[in-house]
Amino acid sequence: MSDAIDLAALPHDFLWGTATSAYQIEGAVAEDGRSPSIWDTFSHTPGKIAGDDHGDDACDHYHRWREDIGLMRRLGANAYRLSIAWPRVLPGGDRPEDVAAARRADGHTNRWWLDPVHGRGFPADMQDVYGVQLPERQGDMETIATPLDWLGLNYYFPATVADDPDGPAPRTRDIRVPDVPRTAMDWEIDATGIETLLLRLTHDYGARKLYVTENGSAYPDVVRADGTVDDPERADYLERHLAACARATRQGAPLAGYFAWSLLDNFEWAYGYDKRFGLVHVDYATQRRTIKGSGHRYADLVRRHGALARRAA
């Protein structure tokens, strides 16, 4: 039967994968902060599921994922399509009031600044949230909306919020997403956020030229006996975010540069010298500088890009 499959017709980079869906295999429905989903409720309603089955245990993939990945390898699969249960990401669900809260948080952090600079005036919904009457004078909006030569983006981590009707403007509270990687600042790591923002600035605001003016991560670096500093977590953070920048560029974002935060470990405001962001380690007692592993990786990426640019020219 296999002879009937024209394997030569498939592209050389064809993906051979397996697929699963969260509730159908995970189990562990009440672990690590997960809240009930509509399927938990539905499957526990008498008469709704054949045999009165439910997904409370399912295949126990939540605990046995390493074993299951091993099975994929044995099958020869080189891709895996999976889903993540939303009530693990945001326990309590995505209520309409939380969606509105996300809109207010975006208005507070982004639209309040971006809209007037791009000729849209200050967002009316946020003026209502703040309860302010702006002291606008004739010509203010035109001056504020003077065309930009370029726009800079500082990005470190995403924010997940919920409605907080009794809190101060913008009446939101931060939600801690469980079981996600974090930096020493306790900031969630999600490189897709920088890609989303670059594309939003491109498509929603018509940015002509973009720079990532800050992006980086803090980790508790250790100087080895040989004087080197190996920081694979920071190097991974750097590569993930640069890959996201490249994806955004492929999709049309006019990204003209990336500035890693930071060159050096430094005085980190209220954290003093406790949190280290540098690509270069600083011994504060001696002021000795040591390029970290992430710094060497950054230099390698710069060299490789330069070589590609020279060949293209």
N, C-alpha and C positions, 0 to 999 in steps of 0.2 A: 504493500500500500504506500510506503514512503517514497517509492520510485515515482509516484504520480505527483509529488510535490516538486515544483520547479524551484529548487532552492537557489539556483543561479540568478533567478529573477529578483531575489530580495537584495536590498542594498547592503554594502559591506559593513555598515554600522547599524544593521538591523538589531533591535532590542528583543531579547527573549526573556519574557518576564512572567511573574505570577502576581495575582491580585487578591486583596482581602479588603474587608470593611470592618471598622472598629468594633461596633457592637456585636457583630457576628462571630468574632473570634476572641476578643480581649478577656472577658470576665472581669474580675476585680472591680465590680461596679460601685463599691463603696470605699475604695482605697484612695489615699493621697489627695483627699479633698474633692473627689468627683461627686457631683450632685446628680440626682435622677434625670434621665432624659425622657422624652415622650415614649420611647420604645421600652424603657423600664416600666413605665406606667401601663402601657398597652399590653405588654407581654404578661403582666401580673393580673390583668383583668380576666376573670373566669370566662372561658368559652371563646376567647379571641385567638388563641394559638393552639394548633393541633397538639393533642397530648398534654396541654397545659404547660408546655415547655417555656423556658425563658433563657435570657443570656447572662444570668448571674455568674456562671462559670465558663460557659461556652468552651473554647479550646484552651483557656488559660494562657493565651498568647502574651498577656501583660507580664507574666512571670517567666514564660518559657520562650521569649523572643530570640534569645541567643541560639537555642536549639533549633528554632524554626528557620533562622537565617542559615544555619548549617545545612538544613534540608534544601533550601534554595540553591546553595552551592552544589550540593550533590545532584540536583536536577540540571545544573548547568546554566541556571538563570543568571542574567547579568542586569536585571532591573526588577524593581518591586514597586507595585502601585498599592498604596495603603491609604487609610484615612485615620484621622484623629478625632476622638469623641469630643465634641464641643463642650459638654459639661466638665471635661477635664481642663480645658483651656480657660473657660470662664464659668466657674461654678455659679449656679443660680440662673443661667441662661442669658439670652440677649433680649431683655425686656424693652418695650418701646421707649420707656423713660430713660433707659441706659443708652439707647441709640441717640436720643436727644441730648443726653449728657455728653456723649462723644462729640456731637456737633458743637456744643458749647466749648468743650475743651479745645477742639481744633480752632474755634474762633478766638479763644483766649491766647493760644500759643502761636497760631499761624495767621489766620485770616485778618486779625486786627492790625497786623503789620503789613501783610502782603497786599491786601485789597487796596488801601489808599495809595500805596506806592505804584500800583498798576492801574490807577485811574478809576477805581471802583468806589472810592469813598470809604469811610469807616462802616463796617457791617452794621446794618440797622438792628439785626437780632441781638448783637452784642451790646449795642447802646442800650437796648431794653434790659439786658441782663445786668449791666453795670448801673443802670438808672442814672445816666449822666446826660447832660446837654453840653455838647462840645462847644468851646469858645471859638468857633470857626469865623475867620475873617475873609473878606473877598480876596480871591487869588490863592488862598492857602492850599486848596486841593490841587490846583494846577501846578503849584510849586512842588508839592509833595510828589506829584506824579511825573516829575521830570524824568525822561527816559534814562534807564540805567545802562551803564557800559557793561556791567556784569552783575550777577547776583551770587552771593555766597551762602552756602548751606553748612551749618554745624549739625552733625548727627552723631549720637552715641547709642541711644536705646529707644525702643518704642514705649508707648504708654497705653495701658488699658484702664478704663475708668468706668465708674457706675454713678448713677444719680445720687446726689446728696442734697435733697431739697432744703435742708436746714443749714447747710454750710455756706461759707462766703462765696461770692462770685469767683468762678463760674458755676458754683453749686455742683461740684463733682468730687469724687474721692478716688484715689488710686486703688486698683485691684492688683494684688500680687498673684501673678500667674504661676501655678505650681509646676515643679518638675521641668524647668527650663534652665539652660546654662546661664551663668551670671559671672560678672567680673568681681573684683575685690571691692568695688563700689556698691555691690549688690544690684547692679544694673543688668536687666535682661539683655541677652545677646540675640539679635535678630537682624541679619543683614538685609533682609527683604525690605525693611523700612526705608533704607537709604535709596534703594532702587525706586520704590513707590514715590518717594518725595521728589526725586529728580525728574521722574516722568510727570508728576503733577505740576511741578514748576514749569515744565516744558509745554504741556498741553493745556493746562488751565490758565496759566499766566503768561504764556508766550515768551518765556525767558530766551534772550538772544545768546547769552553766554553764561555758563554756570561753572562755579568752582566749589569743590568740597573744601571748606576753609578750616574745618576741624573734624577729626574722627579718630578715636583711639580708645584704649582700654587700660585699666590699672590691674596689676597683679602683684603679689608679694614676691618680688625677685630675690633670688639667692645667688650670691657670688661664690663660685666654686673654688676649690683649693688652688686650681691653676689660674684663677683670676677671671675666668670667663663667666658670662651670665647667659644661661639657656632659658628662654621664655617661650616655649611652644604655644602656650595659650594665646599670647599676644600676637605671635606670628599667624596663628590660625584666624584670629579676629581680623587682622589686617588683610589676609588673603580673601576671606569671605566677603568683606566689604568692598575690596577692590574688584572682585568678581562681579558683585552686584552693580558697581559703577560701570563696568564694561558692558553688562547686560543692558543697562539703561541707555548707554551710548549707542549700542546696536539698534535700540528702538527709537532713536532720534533725539535723545537728550544732548544738547550742545555743551557737553562737559569738556572744559578746557584744562582742568588741573585738579590735583588732589593734594591736600596738605595734611600729613599725618600729625596727630597730636600725641605725643609731643616729641620734639627733638631730644630734650633732656628731662630727666626726673626733676621736679621742681617743687616750689612752695605751693601746695594745692589748697589755697584759701583756708577754709575752716578746718580742713583735714591736716593742716601743717605739712610736714614732710612724710607723713605716714603712707600716703597713696602715691604709687609710682606709675606714671604714664609713658615715660620716655622710651625712645628707641635706643637711647644711650643712658647707661647707668651712671649715676653720680654718687660718689662717696662723699657725703657732705662734710665729714671731718677733714678730709684731705683735698677735696675738690677734684679727685681723680676721675677721669671719664673712661668708660669702657663700653664699646659698642656691643649691644646685646644681640642674641641670635635673631630677634625680630628685625633689628637694624641691618644685619647682614642680609637677611632675606629681602628687605626693602631695597637695598642696594642692588641685589641680584635682579629684582624685577625691573628696576630702572635701567640696568645694563641691557637686559633682554629686550625691553621696549625700544631702547635706543638703536639696537642692532636691527630690529624689524623696520624701524623708521628709515634707517640708512639704506637698507635693501630696497624699500619701497621707492625711495628717491632716485 
